[in-house]
Amino acid sequence: MSSLLNFVEDEFVPKKTYPTFSSGDTITVYYEIKEGNKTRVQFFKGVVLQRRGSSSTETFTIRKMSGSIGVERIFPVNSPLIQKIELNKKGKVKRARIFYFRNLTGKKAKIQEKRS
C-alpha cells in the first residue's frame, strides 16, 4: 500500500525546483495571497528553523523578528501558492532543528555565515 502511495505522489504531485536550503539559512519566500477577487505576491524573509517530512508532505518553518515580536510561519514545499524561494545566506549551525534560536535575543541571536 505504501509503495502505491509513493508512486501516486511521485507521478501526480507537481514538483518545483528551489535552491537547496537547510536549518540556519536565511531565505526569502514569495507567496501568493488572495484577498477577495484580487491576488498579490507577498514575501516572508527569515531564518529556517527546521525542515520536516519527505517528498510531497515536506514542510519548512521560518522565523523572523517583526519589531520585538518573533513571527514563525510554516510553508509546505510543494504548495502552489509559493512563487519562488531566494537563498540570502547560508548559516552555520550544528543541529537540524534550531528551536533554541527562539529564546535568544540581541547578539546571541546571530547565526554565523558559512564560508564557501
Sequence and secondary structure as in RCSB ss.txt:
>XXXX:A:sequence
MSSLLNFVEDEFVPKKTYPTFSSGDTITVYYEIKEGNKTRVQFFKGVVLQRRGSSSTETFTIRKMSGSIGVERIF
PVNSPLIQKIELNKKGKVKRARIFYFRNLTGKKAKIQEKRS
>XXXX:A:secstr
 HHHHHHHHHHHS         TT EEEEEEEEEETTEEEEEEEEEEEEEEES GGG EEEEEEEETTEEEEEEE
ETT TTEEEEEEEE B  S S  GGGGG  GGGG   B   
